[in-house]
Amino acid sequence: MQKRSPVLVAEDDPNDVMLLCRAFRENKVLNTLQIVHNGEEAINYLAGQGQFADRAAYPFPVLFLLDLKMPVKDGLEVLRWLHEHPEIPTKLPVVVLSSTELPNETQLAYALDIQACIVKPISFADLREKVRILKEYWLDYEADFTAPVA
C-alpha cells in the first residue's frame, strides 16, 4: 500500500489536538497527522525550513487544518504568507478550524483562498462527523499535486 501524505494541523490547544487525533483515528483516516503549535511552526513546515527541512520526515501535506487563534503568528498571518508564496502548491486545501464564528476573520480567510471554515464543534460526536466529511472530501482520494522541490 502506498504511503499517504500527512495532514498538517496547526493547533495550539493540546485538548483540541487530542480530540482531533481521536476523531481521525475513529474515522480510520490513513493519513498521519503532523502537529504544529503556532503559525511560525506552520510556515516553517510548509516551507520545509528549520526543524522541518527533512521532507522524508516531514512530507508536504495533502490537507492543512489551521486554527486562527494561535501564538507567535496567528492563522491569518499564515494565510497571508501562503498567499504571498506561489511556490507552495495552490491546490493545497486549507480548512480553517475556529472556536468562534467571527465574520470579519472568516471573510478575510476566504479572501486568502481557504476551502472551508469549520466552527469547532462542542460535542465529540459532532467533531467525529466533521472529520468523517473531511476524510470523504479531501483524503479518501488524495489530491493530485506535487510538493515544491527543494
Secondary structure, DSSP 8 states (H G I E B T S, - for coil): ------EEEE---HHHHHHHHHHHHHTT--S-EEEESSHHHHHHHHHT-GGG--TTTS---SEEEEESS-SSS-HHHHHHHHHT-TTS-TT--EEEEESS--HHHHHHHHHTT-SEEEE--SSHHHHHHHHHHHIIIIITT---------
